[in-house]
Amino acid sequence: MSEQPARPKRRWGDRRDGRRVKAPGLQTVMTYLMPKRTDCEVYLHDTIDATELVRWLEQKNASHPDYKTTVFHCFLVAMARMVKERPLMNRFIQGFRIYERYDITLSFVAKRRFADSAEESLMVLTAHDDDTLDAVSRKIVGNVRESRKSEHSTGGVDAKMDTFAKFPRFLLIIAGKVIRTLDFWGKNFPSLTEGDPNYTTVLASNLGSIQCPSVYHHLNNYGTNSIMVTIGTLHKAEMLMPDGTKQIRDVVDIGATLDERIADGFYFGRSLRLIKHIFANPDLLDVPIGQPSEFQY
């Protein structure tokens, strides 16, 4: 992936990972009345028509049989495009203040093997303005393949957690309090936050890959992540079409948990409409993320 444009000059009150922003009085007051992210969770469940996307993917994958672009890859790119066009979705609250991230970051968990005893590996991607589906898909496939070369973590945040887990209990308690305090003030060490899904725009889980339905996953008070989304298994379902007819379509269910302090329900609803629009018009996935979709809300 290419390099991001230069970040704006850092001002007093900005964090390393986000720019402090002003918000309406209600949102500002809510950060003090409900300071914990887990107190402000709102849940969204919907079924997305993926019929056009599935047809489009069949043609795309036929042109490069060496690796497979999946519905989940498309979903991640659709999320990145949505966040780019809907910047309030890239906000977070920490230390009673509201910030907007400099970057659009996507994270997910990959199983090293499909077995009960297999470890999980944490993946983090940064979406750049000139990225398209092919660039993101190849990055995901390469990262997952690399992680599956070993049964155990070989670096990154996985290795850091393995190291911390070896500490005696009293040291873990002390370390946890120090890290949370630094987190509150936005002073955590980059070595602790880089590659951590708790510090990303969107934390996604592809439950469809393990034949599970979408669920609601809680947010965490630690970190800055404000959006957690799960996507279920691709399946057939009867849907009511705009012309009033009923058709059997390819669909996926999604379950999202959001921090209600970053935006209002109207904004969330329009953001979901953009995701559905991208699934219905998959050619947009081959357009650079930084280029507006021109979707009419």
Secondary structure, DSSP 8 states (H G I E B T S, - for coil): -----------TT--SSEEE----HHHHHHHHHS-SGGGSEEEEEEEEE-HHHHHHHHHHHHH-TTS---HHHHHHHHHHHHHHH-GGGGEEEETTEEEEESSEEEEEEEESSSSTT--EEEEEEEE-TT--HHHHHHHHHHHHHHHTTSSS--SHHHHHHHHHHTS-HHHHHHHHHHHHHHHHHT---HHHHTT-GGGSSEEEEEGGGGT---------SSSS--EEEEE---EEEEEE-TTS-EEEEEEEEEEEEEETTSS-HHHHHHHHHHHHHHHHSGGGGGS-TTS------
